[in-house]
Amino acid sequence: MPIYEYRCDDCGTEFEKRVNRVADSASVACPSCGEMHLTQKLSTFAPRVGGTRSDVPMCPSGGACPTPGMCGRN
């Protein structure tokens, strides 16, 4: 089952929601304000393919890089 990312157009809350069928996506509501004016965000995934944790590029913030190669620090 895919997990979709949304941003509420009314209150700005960003959240994820597992949606079983495409038809169910029309009934998704914001968990903060309950409104249904949502924008679906572009979702990415990061498959893990062997290697060690030291192989993962690090962000200046000290965490694992969510977008390797995009900032030129890989």
NUZALO-147841 format. One record per atom (N, C-alpha, C): residue number from 0; residue in three letters; chain; atom name; z, y, x. Coordinates in nm, 2 decimals. Example, Ala and Ser with C-alpha at 12.3 -4.5 7.8 and 13.67 -1.06 7.14 Angstrom:
<node><i>0</i><aa>Ala</aa><ch>A</ch><at>N</at><z>0.78</z><y>-0.57</y><x>1.32</x></node>
<node><i>0</i><aa>Ala</aa><ch>A</ch><at>CA</at><z>0.78</z><y>-0.45</y><x>1.23</x></node>
<node><i>0</i><aa>Ala</aa><ch>A</ch><at>C</at><z>0.78</z><y>-0.33</y><x>1.32</x></node>
<node><i>1</i><aa>Ser</aa><ch>A</ch><at>N</at><z>0.71</z><y>-0.22</y><x>1.28</x></node>
<node><i>1</i><aa>Ser</aa><ch>A</ch><at>CA</at><z>0.71</z><y>-0.11</y><x>1.37</x></node>
<node><i>1</i><aa>Ser</aa><ch>A</ch><at>C</at><z>0.79</z><y>0.00</y><x>1.29</x></node>
***
This chain:
<node><i>0</i><aa>Met</aa><ch>A</ch><at>N</at><z>0.00</z><y>-0.12</y><x>0.08</x></node>
<node><i>0</i><aa>Met</aa><ch>A</ch><at>CA</at><z>0.00</z><y>0.00</y><x>0.00</x></node>
<node><i>0</i><aa>Met</aa><ch>A</ch><at>C</at><z>0.00</z><y>0.12</y><x>0.09</x></node>
<node><i>1</i><aa>Pro</aa><ch>A</ch><at>N</at><z>-0.09</z><y>0.21</y><x>0.06</x></node>
<node><i>1</i><aa>Pro</aa><ch>A</ch><at>CA</at><z>-0.10</z><y>0.33</y><x>0.15</x></node>
<node><i>1</i><aa>Pro</aa><ch>A</ch><at>C</at><z>0.01</z><y>0.43</y><x>0.12</x></node>
<node><i>2</i><aa>Ile</aa><ch>A</ch><at>N</at><z>0.05</z><y>0.50</y><x>0.22</x></node>
<node><i>2</i><aa>Ile</aa><ch>A</ch><at>CA</at><z>0.15</z><y>0.61</y><x>0.21</x></node>
<node><i>2</i><aa>Ile</aa><ch>A</ch><at>C</at><z>0.07</z><y>0.74</y><x>0.23</x></node>
<node><i>3</i><aa>Tyr</aa><ch>A</ch><at>N</at><z>0.08</z><y>0.83</y><x>0.13</x></node>
<node><i>3</i><aa>Tyr</aa><ch>A</ch><at>CA</at><z>0.01</z><y>0.96</y><x>0.13</x></node>
<node><i>3</i><aa>Tyr</aa><ch>A</ch><at>C</at><z>0.11</z><y>1.07</y><x>0.16</x></node>
<node><i>4</i><aa>Glu</aa><ch>A</ch><at>N</at><z>0.06</z><y>1.17</y><x>0.23</x></node>
<node><i>4</i><aa>Glu</aa><ch>A</ch><at>CA</at><z>0.14</z><y>1.29</y><x>0.26</x></node>
<node><i>4</i><aa>Glu</aa><ch>A</ch><at>C</at><z>0.09</z><y>1.40</y><x>0.17</x></node>
<node><i>5</i><aa>Tyr</aa><ch>A</ch><at>N</at><z>0.19</z><y>1.47</y><x>0.11</x></node>
<node><i>5</i><aa>Tyr</aa><ch>A</ch><at>CA</at><z>0.16</z><y>1.58</y><x>0.02</x></node>
<node><i>5</i><aa>Tyr</aa><ch>A</ch><at>C</at><z>0.24</z><y>1.71</y><x>0.06</x></node>
<node><i>6</i><aa>Arg</aa><ch>A</ch><at>N</at><z>0.19</z><y>1.82</y><x>0.02</x></node>
<node><i>6</i><aa>Arg</aa><ch>A</ch><at>CA</at><z>0.26</z><y>1.95</y><x>0.03</x></node>
<node><i>6</i><aa>Arg</aa><ch>A</ch><at>C</at><z>0.25</z><y>2.01</y><x>-0.11</x></node>
<node><i>7</i><aa>Cys</aa><ch>A</ch><at>N</at><z>0.37</z><y>2.06</y><x>-0.16</x></node>
<node><i>7</i><aa>Cys</aa><ch>A</ch><at>CA</at><z>0.38</z><y>2.12</y><x>-0.29</x></node>
<node><i>7</i><aa>Cys</aa><ch>A</ch><at>C</at><z>0.33</z><y>2.26</y><x>-0.28</x></node>
<node><i>8</i><aa>Asp</aa><ch>A</ch><at>N</at><z>0.24</z><y>2.30</y><x>-0.37</x></node>
<node><i>8</i><aa>Asp</aa><ch>A</ch><at>CA</at><z>0.18</z><y>2.43</y><x>-0.37</x></node>
<node><i>8</i><aa>Asp</aa><ch>A</ch><at>C</at><z>0.28</z><y>2.53</y><x>-0.43</x></node>
<node><i>9</i><aa>Asp</aa><ch>A</ch><at>N</at><z>0.38</z><y>2.49</y><x>-0.50</x></node>
<node><i>9</i><aa>Asp</aa><ch>A</ch><at>CA</at><z>0.48</z><y>2.58</y><x>-0.56</x></node>
<node><i>9</i><aa>Asp</aa><ch>A</ch><at>C</at><z>0.60</z><y>2.61</y><x>-0.47</x></node>
<node><i>10</i><aa>Cys</aa><ch>A</ch><at>N</at><z>0.66</z><y>2.51</y><x>-0.41</x></node>
<node><i>10</i><aa>Cys</aa><ch>A</ch><at>CA</at><z>0.78</z><y>2.53</y><x>-0.33</x></node>
<node><i>10</i><aa>Cys</aa><ch>A</ch><at>C</at><z>0.76</z><y>2.51</y><x>-0.18</x></node>
<node><i>11</i><aa>Gly</aa><ch>A</ch><at>N</at><z>0.65</z><y>2.45</y><x>-0.14</x></node>
<node><i>11</i><aa>Gly</aa><ch>A</ch><at>CA</at><z>0.62</z><y>2.43</y><x>0.00</x></node>
<node><i>11</i><aa>Gly</aa><ch>A</ch><at>C</at><z>0.68</z><y>2.30</y><x>0.06</x></node>
<node><i>12</i><aa>Thr</aa><ch>A</ch><at>N</at><z>0.74</z><y>2.22</y><x>-0.02</x></node>
<node><i>12</i><aa>Thr</aa><ch>A</ch><at>CA</at><z>0.80</z><y>2.10</y><x>0.03</x></node>
<node><i>12</i><aa>Thr</aa><ch>A</ch><at>C</at><z>0.69</z><y>2.00</y><x>0.08</x></node>
<node><i>13</i><aa>Glu</aa><ch>A</ch><at>N</at><z>0.71</z><y>1.94</y><x>0.19</x></node>
<node><i>13</i><aa>Glu</aa><ch>A</ch><at>CA</at><z>0.62</z><y>1.84</y><x>0.24</x></node>
<node><i>13</i><aa>Glu</aa><ch>A</ch><at>C</at><z>0.69</z><y>1.70</y><x>0.23</x></node>
<node><i>14</i><aa>Phe</aa><ch>A</ch><at>N</at><z>0.62</z><y>1.60</y><x>0.18</x></node>
<node><i>14</i><aa>Phe</aa><ch>A</ch><at>CA</at><z>0.68</z><y>1.47</y><x>0.16</x></node>
<node><i>14</i><aa>Phe</aa><ch>A</ch><at>C</at><z>0.58</z><y>1.36</y><x>0.16</x></node>
<node><i>15</i><aa>Glu</aa><ch>A</ch><at>N</at><z>0.62</z><y>1.24</y><x>0.17</x></node>
<node><i>15</i><aa>Glu</aa><ch>A</ch><at>CA</at><z>0.54</z><y>1.12</y><x>0.17</x></node>
<node><i>15</i><aa>Glu</aa><ch>A</ch><at>C</at><z>0.56</z><y>1.04</y><x>0.04</x></node>
<node><i>16</i><aa>Lys</aa><ch>A</ch><at>N</at><z>0.46</z><y>0.97</y><x>0.00</x></node>
<node><i>16</i><aa>Lys</aa><ch>A</ch><at>CA</at><z>0.48</z><y>0.89</y><x>-0.13</x></node>
<node><i>16</i><aa>Lys</aa><ch>A</ch><at>C</at><z>0.39</z><y>0.77</y><x>-0.11</x></node>
<node><i>17</i><aa>Arg</aa><ch>A</ch><at>N</at><z>0.44</z><y>0.65</y><x>-0.14</x></node>
<node><i>17</i><aa>Arg</aa><ch>A</ch><at>CA</at><z>0.36</z><y>0.53</y><x>-0.14</x></node>
<node><i>17</i><aa>Arg</aa><ch>A</ch><at>C</at><z>0.30</z><y>0.52</y><x>-0.28</x></node>
<node><i>18</i><aa>Val</aa><ch>A</ch><at>N</at><z>0.17</z><y>0.51</y><x>-0.28</x></node>
<node><i>18</i><aa>Val</aa><ch>A</ch><at>CA</at><z>0.09</z><y>0.51</y><x>-0.41</x></node>
<node><i>18</i><aa>Val</aa><ch>A</ch><at>C</at><z>0.02</z><y>0.37</y><x>-0.41</x></node>
<node><i>19</i><aa>Asn</aa><ch>A</ch><at>N</at><z>0.05</z><y>0.30</y><x>-0.52</x></node>
<node><i>19</i><aa>Asn</aa><ch>A</ch><at>CA</at><z>-0.01</z><y>0.16</y><x>-0.54</x></node>
<node><i>19</i><aa>Asn</aa><ch>A</ch><at>C</at><z>-0.16</z><y>0.17</y><x>-0.57</x></node>
<node><i>20</i><aa>Arg</aa><ch>A</ch><at>N</at><z>-0.20</z><y>0.26</y><x>-0.66</x></node>
<node><i>20</i><aa>Arg</aa><ch>A</ch><at>CA</at><z>-0.34</z><y>0.27</y><x>-0.70</x></node>
<node><i>20</i><aa>Arg</aa><ch>A</ch><at>C</at><z>-0.38</z><y>0.41</y><x>-0.70</x></node>
<node><i>21</i><aa>Val</aa><ch>A</ch><at>N</at><z>-0.51</z><y>0.44</y><x>-0.68</x></node>
<node><i>21</i><aa>Val</aa><ch>A</ch><at>CA</at><z>-0.57</z><y>0.57</y><x>-0.69</x></node>
<node><i>21</i><aa>Val</aa><ch>A</ch><at>C</at><z>-0.53</z><y>0.64</y><x>-0.82</x></node>
<node><i>22</i><aa>Ala</aa><ch>A</ch><at>N</at><z>-0.53</z><y>0.57</y><x>-0.93</x></node>
<node><i>22</i><aa>Ala</aa><ch>A</ch><at>CA</at><z>-0.50</z><y>0.63</y><x>-1.06</x></node>
<node><i>22</i><aa>Ala</aa><ch>A</ch><at>C</at><z>-0.36</z><y>0.68</y><x>-1.06</x></node>
<node><i>23</i><aa>Asp</aa><ch>A</ch><at>N</at><z>-0.27</z><y>0.62</y><x>-0.99</x></node>
<node><i>23</i><aa>Asp</aa><ch>A</ch><at>CA</at><z>-0.13</z><y>0.66</y><x>-0.98</x></node>
<node><i>23</i><aa>Asp</aa><ch>A</ch><at>C</at><z>-0.11</z><y>0.79</y><x>-0.91</x></node>
<node><i>24</i><aa>Ser</aa><ch>A</ch><at>N</at><z>-0.20</z><y>0.83</y><x>-0.82</x></node>
<node><i>24</i><aa>Ser</aa><ch>A</ch><at>CA</at><z>-0.18</z><y>0.95</y><x>-0.74</x></node>
<node><i>24</i><aa>Ser</aa><ch>A</ch><at>C</at><z>-0.18</z><y>1.08</y><x>-0.83</x></node>
<node><i>25</i><aa>Ala</aa><ch>A</ch><at>N</at><z>-0.24</z><y>1.07</y><x>-0.95</x></node>
<node><i>25</i><aa>Ala</aa><ch>A</ch><at>CA</at><z>-0.24</z><y>1.18</y><x>-1.04</x></node>
<node><i>25</i><aa>Ala</aa><ch>A</ch><at>C</at><z>-0.11</z><y>1.21</y><x>-1.10</x></node>
<node><i>26</i><aa>Ser</aa><ch>A</ch><at>N</at><z>-0.02</z><y>1.12</y><x>-1.10</x></node>
<node><i>26</i><aa>Ser</aa><ch>A</ch><at>CA</at><z>0.12</z><y>1.14</y><x>-1.15</x></node>
<node><i>26</i><aa>Ser</aa><ch>A</ch><at>C</at><z>0.23</z><y>1.17</y><x>-1.05</x></node>
<node><i>27</i><aa>Val</aa><ch>A</ch><at>N</at><z>0.19</z><y>1.19</y><x>-0.93</x></node>
<node><i>27</i><aa>Val</aa><ch>A</ch><at>CA</at><z>0.28</z><y>1.22</y><x>-0.82</x></node>
<node><i>27</i><aa>Val</aa><ch>A</ch><at>C</at><z>0.34</z><y>1.36</y><x>-0.84</x></node>
<node><i>28</i><aa>Ala</aa><ch>A</ch><at>N</at><z>0.47</z><y>1.38</y><x>-0.84</x></node>
<node><i>28</i><aa>Ala</aa><ch>A</ch><at>CA</at><z>0.54</z><y>1.51</y><x>-0.85</x></node>
<node><i>28</i><aa>Ala</aa><ch>A</ch><at>C</at><z>0.62</z><y>1.54</y><x>-0.73</x></node>
<node><i>29</i><aa>Cys</aa><ch>A</ch><at>N</at><z>0.64</z><y>1.67</y><x>-0.71</x></node>
<node><i>29</i><aa>Cys</aa><ch>A</ch><at>CA</at><z>0.73</z><y>1.71</y><x>-0.59</x></node>
<node><i>29</i><aa>Cys</aa><ch>A</ch><at>C</at><z>0.87</z><y>1.66</y><x>-0.62</x></node>
<node><i>30</i><aa>Pro</aa><ch>A</ch><at>N</at><z>0.93</z><y>1.60</y><x>-0.51</x></node>
<node><i>30</i><aa>Pro</aa><ch>A</ch><at>CA</at><z>1.07</z><y>1.56</y><x>-0.53</x></node>
<node><i>30</i><aa>Pro</aa><ch>A</ch><at>C</at><z>1.17</z><y>1.67</y><x>-0.53</x></node>
<node><i>31</i><aa>Ser</aa><ch>A</ch><at>N</at><z>1.13</z><y>1.79</y><x>-0.49</x></node>
<node><i>31</i><aa>Ser</aa><ch>A</ch><at>CA</at><z>1.22</z><y>1.91</y><x>-0.49</x></node>
<node><i>31</i><aa>Ser</aa><ch>A</ch><at>C</at><z>1.22</z><y>1.99</y><x>-0.62</x></node>
<node><i>32</i><aa>Cys</aa><ch>A</ch><at>N</at><z>1.10</z><y>2.02</y><x>-0.66</x></node>
<node><i>32</i><aa>Cys</aa><ch>A</ch><at>CA</at><z>1.09</z><y>2.11</y><x>-0.78</x></node>
<node><i>32</i><aa>Cys</aa><ch>A</ch><at>C</at><z>1.03</z><y>2.04</y><x>-0.91</x></node>
<node><i>33</i><aa>Gly</aa><ch>A</ch><at>N</at><z>0.98</z><y>1.92</y><x>-0.89</x></node>
<node><i>33</i><aa>Gly</aa><ch>A</ch><at>CA</at><z>0.92</z><y>1.84</y><x>-1.00</x></node>
<node><i>33</i><aa>Gly</aa><ch>A</ch><at>C</at><z>0.78</z><y>1.88</y><x>-1.04</x></node>
<node><i>34</i><aa>Glu</aa><ch>A</ch><at>N</at><z>0.73</z><y>1.98</y><x>-0.98</x></node>
<node><i>34</i><aa>Glu</aa><ch>A</ch><at>CA</at><z>0.59</z><y>2.03</y><x>-1.02</x></node>
<node><i>34</i><aa>Glu</aa><ch>A</ch><at>C</at><z>0.49</z><y>1.93</y><x>-0.96</x></node>
<node><i>35</i><aa>Met</aa><ch>A</ch><at>N</at><z>0.37</z><y>1.94</y><x>-1.02</x></node>
<node><i>35</i><aa>Met</aa><ch>A</ch><at>CA</at><z>0.26</z><y>1.85</y><x>-0.98</x></node>
<node><i>35</i><aa>Met</aa><ch>A</ch><at>C</at><z>0.14</z><y>1.92</y><x>-0.92</x></node>
<node><i>36</i><aa>His</aa><ch>A</ch><at>N</at><z>0.16</z><y>2.04</y><x>-0.87</x></node>
<node><i>36</i><aa>His</aa><ch>A</ch><at>CA</at><z>0.06</z><y>2.12</y><x>-0.80</x></node>
<node><i>36</i><aa>His</aa><ch>A</ch><at>C</at><z>0.07</z><y>2.09</y><x>-0.66</x></node>
<node><i>37</i><aa>Leu</aa><ch>A</ch><at>N</at><z>0.00</z><y>1.98</y><x>-0.61</x></node>
<node><i>37</i><aa>Leu</aa><ch>A</ch><at>CA</at><z>0.02</z><y>1.93</y><x>-0.48</x></node>
<node><i>37</i><aa>Leu</aa><ch>A</ch><at>C</at><z>-0.12</z><y>1.93</y><x>-0.40</x></node>
<node><i>38</i><aa>Thr</aa><ch>A</ch><at>N</at><z>-0.11</z><y>1.94</y><x>-0.27</x></node>
<node><i>38</i><aa>Thr</aa><ch>A</ch><at>CA</at><z>-0.22</z><y>1.93</y><x>-0.19</x></node>
<node><i>38</i><aa>Thr</aa><ch>A</ch><at>C</at><z>-0.20</z><y>1.81</y><x>-0.10</x></node>
<node><i>39</i><aa>Gln</aa><ch>A</ch><at>N</at><z>-0.29</z><y>1.72</y><x>-0.10</x></node>
<node><i>39</i><aa>Gln</aa><ch>A</ch><at>CA</at><z>-0.28</z><y>1.60</y><x>-0.02</x></node>
<node><i>39</i><aa>Gln</aa><ch>A</ch><at>C</at><z>-0.32</z><y>1.64</y><x>0.13</x></node>
<node><i>40</i><aa>Lys</aa><ch>A</ch><at>N</at><z>-0.23</z><y>1.61</y><x>0.22</x></node>
<node><i>40</i><aa>Lys</aa><ch>A</ch><at>CA</at><z>-0.25</z><y>1.64</y><x>0.36</x></node>
<node><i>40</i><aa>Lys</aa><ch>A</ch><at>C</at><z>-0.33</z><y>1.53</y><x>0.43</x></node>
<node><i>41</i><aa>Leu</aa><ch>A</ch><at>N</at><z>-0.39</z><y>1.56</y><x>0.54</x></node>
<node><i>41</i><aa>Leu</aa><ch>A</ch><at>CA</at><z>-0.46</z><y>1.47</y><x>0.62</x></node>
<node><i>41</i><aa>Leu</aa><ch>A</ch><at>C</at><z>-0.36</z><y>1.38</y><x>0.69</x></node>
<node><i>42</i><aa>Ser</aa><ch>A</ch><at>N</at><z>-0.37</z><y>1.25</y><x>0.66</x></node>
<node><i>42</i><aa>Ser</aa><ch>A</ch><at>CA</at><z>-0.27</z><y>1.16</y><x>0.72</x></node>
<node><i>42</i><aa>Ser</aa><ch>A</ch><at>C</at><z>-0.34</z><y>1.09</y><x>0.84</x></node>
<node><i>43</i><aa>Thr</aa><ch>A</ch><at>N</at><z>-0.26</z><y>1.06</y><x>0.94</x></node>
<node><i>43</i><aa>Thr</aa><ch>A</ch><at>CA</at><z>-0.30</z><y>0.99</y><x>1.06</x></node>
<node><i>43</i><aa>Thr</aa><ch>A</ch><at>C</at><z>-0.21</z><y>0.87</y><x>1.08</x></node>
<node><i>44</i><aa>Phe</aa><ch>A</ch><at>N</at><z>-0.26</z><y>0.78</y><x>1.16</x></node>
<node><i>44</i><aa>Phe</aa><ch>A</ch><at>CA</at><z>-0.17</z><y>0.67</y><x>1.19</x></node>
<node><i>44</i><aa>Phe</aa><ch>A</ch><at>C</at><z>-0.18</z><y>0.65</y><x>1.34</x></node>
<node><i>45</i><aa>Ala</aa><ch>A</ch><at>N</at><z>-0.08</z><y>0.58</y><x>1.39</x></node>
<node><i>45</i><aa>Ala</aa><ch>A</ch><at>CA</at><z>-0.07</z><y>0.55</y><x>1.54</x></node>
<node><i>45</i><aa>Ala</aa><ch>A</ch><at>C</at><z>-0.04</z><y>0.40</y><x>1.56</x></node>
<node><i>46</i><aa>Pro</aa><ch>A</ch><at>N</at><z>-0.14</z><y>0.32</y><x>1.57</x></node>
<node><i>46</i><aa>Pro</aa><ch>A</ch><at>CA</at><z>-0.11</z><y>0.18</y><x>1.60</x></node>
<node><i>46</i><aa>Pro</aa><ch>A</ch><at>C</at><z>-0.05</z><y>0.16</y><x>1.74</x></node>
<node><i>47</i><aa>Arg</aa><ch>A</ch><at>N</at><z>0.03</z><y>0.07</y><x>1.75</x></node>
<node><i>47</i><aa>Arg</aa><ch>A</ch><at>CA</at><z>0.10</z><y>0.03</y><x>1.88</x></node>
<node><i>47</i><aa>Arg</aa><ch>A</ch><at>C</at><z>0.02</z><y>-0.08</y><x>1.94</x></node>
<node><i>48</i><aa>Val</aa><ch>A</ch><at>N</at><z>-0.03</z><y>-0.07</y><x>2.06</x></node>
<node><i>48</i><aa>Val</aa><ch>A</ch><at>CA</at><z>-0.11</z><y>-0.17</y><x>2.12</x></node>
<node><i>48</i><aa>Val</aa><ch>A</ch><at>C</at><z>-0.05</z><y>-0.20</y><x>2.26</x></node>
<node><i>49</i><aa>Gly</aa><ch>A</ch><at>N</at><z>0.05</z><y>-0.29</y><x>2.26</x></node>
<node><i>49</i><aa>Gly</aa><ch>A</ch><at>CA</at><z>0.11</z><y>-0.33</y><x>2.39</x></node>
<node><i>49</i><aa>Gly</aa><ch>A</ch><at>C</at><z>0.16</z><y>-0.21</y><x>2.47</x></node>
<node><i>50</i><aa>Gly</aa><ch>A</ch><at>N</at><z>0.18</z><y>-0.23</y><x>2.60</x></node>
<node><i>50</i><aa>Gly</aa><ch>A</ch><at>CA</at><z>0.23</z><y>-0.12</y><x>2.68</x></node>
<node><i>50</i><aa>Gly</aa><ch>A</ch><at>C</at><z>0.38</z><y>-0.10</y><x>2.67</x></node>
<node><i>51</i><aa>Thr</aa><ch>A</ch><at>N</at><z>0.42</z><y>0.00</y><x>2.74</x></node>
<node><i>51</i><aa>Thr</aa><ch>A</ch><at>CA</at><z>0.56</z><y>0.03</y><x>2.74</x></node>
<node><i>51</i><aa>Thr</aa><ch>A</ch><at>C</at><z>0.58</z><y>0.17</y><x>2.69</x></node>
<node><i>52</i><aa>Arg</aa><ch>A</ch><at>N</at><z>0.70</z><y>0.21</y><x>2.66</x></node>
<node><i>52</i><aa>Arg</aa><ch>A</ch><at>CA</at><z>0.73</z><y>0.34</y><x>2.60</x></node>
<node><i>52</i><aa>Arg</aa><ch>A</ch><at>C</at><z>0.69</z><y>0.45</y><x>2.71</x></node>
<node><i>53</i><aa>Ser</aa><ch>A</ch><at>N</at><z>0.70</z><y>0.42</y><x>2.83</x></node>
<node><i>53</i><aa>Ser</aa><ch>A</ch><at>CA</at><z>0.66</z><y>0.52</y><x>2.94</x></node>
<node><i>53</i><aa>Ser</aa><ch>A</ch><at>C</at><z>0.51</z><y>0.55</y><x>2.93</x></node>
<node><i>54</i><aa>Asp</aa><ch>A</ch><at>N</at><z>0.43</z><y>0.46</y><x>2.87</x></node>
<node><i>54</i><aa>Asp</aa><ch>A</ch><at>CA</at><z>0.29</z><y>0.49</y><x>2.86</x></node>
<node><i>54</i><aa>Asp</aa><ch>A</ch><at>C</at><z>0.25</z><y>0.60</y><x>2.75</x></node>
<node><i>55</i><aa>Val</aa><ch>A</ch><at>N</at><z>0.35</z><y>0.63</y><x>2.67</x></node>
<node><i>55</i><aa>Val</aa><ch>A</ch><at>CA</at><z>0.32</z><y>0.73</y><x>2.56</x></node>
<node><i>55</i><aa>Val</aa><ch>A</ch><at>C</at><z>0.33</z><y>0.87</y><x>2.61</x></node>
<node><i>56</i><aa>Pro</aa><ch>A</ch><at>N</at><z>0.23</z><y>0.95</y><x>2.59</x></node>
<node><i>56</i><aa>Pro</aa><ch>A</ch><at>CA</at><z>0.24</z><y>1.09</y><x>2.64</x></node>
<node><i>56</i><aa>Pro</aa><ch>A</ch><at>C</at><z>0.36</z><y>1.16</y><x>2.58</x></node>
<node><i>57</i><aa>Met</aa><ch>A</ch><at>N</at><z>0.43</z><y>1.25</y><x>2.65</x></node>
<node><i>57</i><aa>Met</aa><ch>A</ch><at>CA</at><z>0.54</z><y>1.32</y><x>2.60</x></node>
<node><i>57</i><aa>Met</aa><ch>A</ch><at>C</at><z>0.51</z><y>1.46</y><x>2.57</x></node>
<node><i>58</i><aa>Cys</aa><ch>A</ch><at>N</at><z>0.56</z><y>1.52</y><x>2.47</x></node>
<node><i>58</i><aa>Cys</aa><ch>A</ch><at>CA</at><z>0.54</z><y>1.66</y><x>2.43</x></node>
<node><i>58</i><aa>Cys</aa><ch>A</ch><at>C</at><z>0.64</z><y>1.74</y><x>2.51</x></node>
<node><i>59</i><aa>Pro</aa><ch>A</ch><at>N</at><z>0.61</z><y>1.87</y><x>2.52</x></node>
<node><i>59</i><aa>Pro</aa><ch>A</ch><at>CA</at><z>0.71</z><y>1.96</y><x>2.59</x></node>
<node><i>59</i><aa>Pro</aa><ch>A</ch><at>C</at><z>0.85</z><y>1.96</y><x>2.52</x></node>
<node><i>60</i><aa>Ser</aa><ch>A</ch><at>N</at><z>0.85</z><y>1.92</y><x>2.39</x></node>
<node><i>60</i><aa>Ser</aa><ch>A</ch><at>CA</at><z>0.98</z><y>1.91</y><x>2.32</x></node>
<node><i>60</i><aa>Ser</aa><ch>A</ch><at>C</at><z>1.06</z><y>1.80</y><x>2.36</x></node>
<node><i>61</i><aa>Gly</aa><ch>A</ch><at>N</at><z>1.00</z><y>1.70</y><x>2.44</x></node>
<node><i>61</i><aa>Gly</aa><ch>A</ch><at>CA</at><z>1.07</z><y>1.58</y><x>2.48</x></node>
<node><i>61</i><aa>Gly</aa><ch>A</ch><at>C</at><z>1.05</z><y>1.46</y><x>2.40</x></node>
<node><i>62</i><aa>Gly</aa><ch>A</ch><at>N</at><z>0.98</z><y>1.47</y><x>2.29</x></node>
<node><i>62</i><aa>Gly</aa><ch>A</ch><at>CA</at><z>0.95</z><y>1.36</y><x>2.20</x></node>
<node><i>62</i><aa>Gly</aa><ch>A</ch><at>C</at><z>0.82</z><y>1.30</y><x>2.23</x></node>
<node><i>63</i><aa>Ala</aa><ch>A</ch><at>N</at><z>0.79</z><y>1.19</y><x>2.16</x></node>
<node><i>63</i><aa>Ala</aa><ch>A</ch><at>CA</at><z>0.66</z><y>1.13</y><x>2.18</x></node>
<node><i>63</i><aa>Ala</aa><ch>A</ch><at>C</at><z>0.55</z><y>1.22</y><x>2.12</x></node>
<node><i>64</i><aa>Cys</aa><ch>A</ch><at>N</at><z>0.44</z><y>1.22</y><x>2.18</x></node>
<node><i>64</i><aa>Cys</aa><ch>A</ch><at>CA</at><z>0.33</z><y>1.31</y><x>2.14</x></node>
<node><i>64</i><aa>Cys</aa><ch>A</ch><at>C</at><z>0.26</z><y>1.26</y><x>2.01</x></node>
<node><i>65</i><aa>Pro</aa><ch>A</ch><at>N</at><z>0.26</z><y>1.34</y><x>1.90</x></node>
<node><i>65</i><aa>Pro</aa><ch>A</ch><at>CA</at><z>0.20</z><y>1.29</y><x>1.78</x></node>
<node><i>65</i><aa>Pro</aa><ch>A</ch><at>C</at><z>0.05</z><y>1.30</y><x>1.78</x></node>
<node><i>66</i><aa>Thr</aa><ch>A</ch><at>N</at><z>0.00</z><y>1.38</y><x>1.87</x></node>
<node><i>66</i><aa>Thr</aa><ch>A</ch><at>CA</at><z>-0.15</z><y>1.39</y><x>1.88</x></node>
<node><i>66</i><aa>Thr</aa><ch>A</ch><at>C</at><z>-0.19</z><y>1.39</y><x>2.02</x></node>
<node><i>67</i><aa>Pro</aa><ch>A</ch><at>N</at><z>-0.19</z><y>1.27</y><x>2.08</x></node>
<node><i>67</i><aa>Pro</aa><ch>A</ch><at>CA</at><z>-0.23</z><y>1.26</y><x>2.23</x></node>
<node><i>67</i><aa>Pro</aa><ch>A</ch><at>C</at><z>-0.37</z><y>1.32</y><x>2.25</x></node>
<node><i>68</i><aa>Gly</aa><ch>A</ch><at>N</at><z>-0.38</z><y>1.40</y><x>2.36</x></node>
<node><i>68</i><aa>Gly</aa><ch>A</ch><at>CA</at><z>-0.51</z><y>1.45</y><x>2.40</x></node>
<node><i>68</i><aa>Gly</aa><ch>A</ch><at>C</at><z>-0.54</z><y>1.59</y><x>2.33</x></node>
<node><i>69</i><aa>Met</aa><ch>A</ch><at>N</at><z>-0.47</z><y>1.62</y><x>2.22</x></node>
<node><i>69</i><aa>Met</aa><ch>A</ch><at>CA</at><z>-0.50</z><y>1.75</y><x>2.15</x></node>
<node><i>69</i><aa>Met</aa><ch>A</ch><at>C</at><z>-0.45</z><y>1.87</y><x>2.23</x></node>
<node><i>70</i><aa>Cys</aa><ch>A</ch><at>N</at><z>-0.34</z><y>1.86</y><x>2.30</x></node>
<node><i>70</i><aa>Cys</aa><ch>A</ch><at>CA</at><z>-0.28</z><y>1.97</y><x>2.37</x></node>
<node><i>70</i><aa>Cys</aa><ch>A</ch><at>C</at><z>-0.31</z><y>1.97</y><x>2.52</x></node>
<node><i>71</i><aa>Gly</aa><ch>A</ch><at>N</at><z>-0.38</z><y>1.87</y><x>2.56</x></node>
<node><i>71</i><aa>Gly</aa><ch>A</ch><at>CA</at><z>-0.42</z><y>1.86</y><x>2.71</x></node>
<node><i>71</i><aa>Gly</aa><ch>A</ch><at>C</at><z>-0.31</z><y>1.81</y><x>2.79</x></node>
<node><i>72</i><aa>Arg</aa><ch>A</ch><at>N</at><z>-0.20</z><y>1.76</y><x>2.74</x></node>
<node><i>72</i><aa>Arg</aa><ch>A</ch><at>CA</at><z>-0.09</z><y>1.70</y><x>2.81</x></node>
<node><i>72</i><aa>Arg</aa><ch>A</ch><at>C</at><z>-0.08</z><y>1.55</y><x>2.80</x></node>
<node><i>73</i><aa>Asn</aa><ch>A</ch><at>N</at><z>-0.18</z><y>1.48</y><x>2.83</x></node>
<node><i>73</i><aa>Asn</aa><ch>A</ch><at>CA</at><z>-0.17</z><y>1.33</y><x>2.82</x></node>
<node><i>73</i><aa>Asn</aa><ch>A</ch><at>C</at><z>-0.20</z><y>1.27</y><x>2.95</x></node>
***
